[in-house]
Amino acid sequence: MPFQMKYEIIPRYLPGPSKRRPMLPLARCRFMVAHDTGNPGATASANVSYFQRTSNDMSSSAHIFVDDNEILECIPFLTGPAEKAYHVVYNVTTDNARYGADANDAAGAVELCHGGRIRLTESYKRYVWVMAYACYRYGLNPSTDIAGHYMLDPARRSDPQQPLRQLGKTFSDFVRDVEEEYRASVIPEPQILISAEDANKMIRFLSASYFAVNDASAQAEFHRLANELRRISGQPAQ
Ligand SMILES: [Zn+2]
């Protein structure tokens, strides 16, 4: 089942191996962590540029930054083979209790950019969509497999509650929005109504008719009908 790619995810990878991007493979993505940058007014691009400039200064990072214009991936996660990002300290235990693993070893990290000139509702739409897409890509359940950073490290973190509050939303509202986006974006498999074999037999008749007429509009119609038969028999259009 394909997923509707409403937005582009732009890769802008940090240099690696570096402290922020050690280039270690993320063996398996078990859950997602929702963050916000805590840096009002800084765009996705500004955040990634800052990480690029400081790639060897410290080990903290995230996979994706989202603002009202762009979804930038600075550590491969959805645009390339997934690598680890360091976004939740190792010595907290909620991630282990809930998902059986440390976030840094088993989760994708998405940062919501907000504040200043960033249009929060637009940022939020992209944030919800990219979370839904990540759940789809890694076979996660949006209702149980998304944690807020504040849930994993309540003593030190509150993200992404502040921008959510600005939108009048709770974290549960956010999860519900992701569930809804997920449902709306998964494109169901075409229903197969006849076998490919039967369809191809009929297509051969249409093809004979196509070559028997000299009229372009009649030919276009035979072509359309052949593709309809391909569609309902689960074959690609030609
Ligand atoms: Zn965070």
Residues whose N, C-alpha, C, O or C-beta is under 5 A from the ligand:
A	BS01	ZN	H35 D36 H87 H149 D159
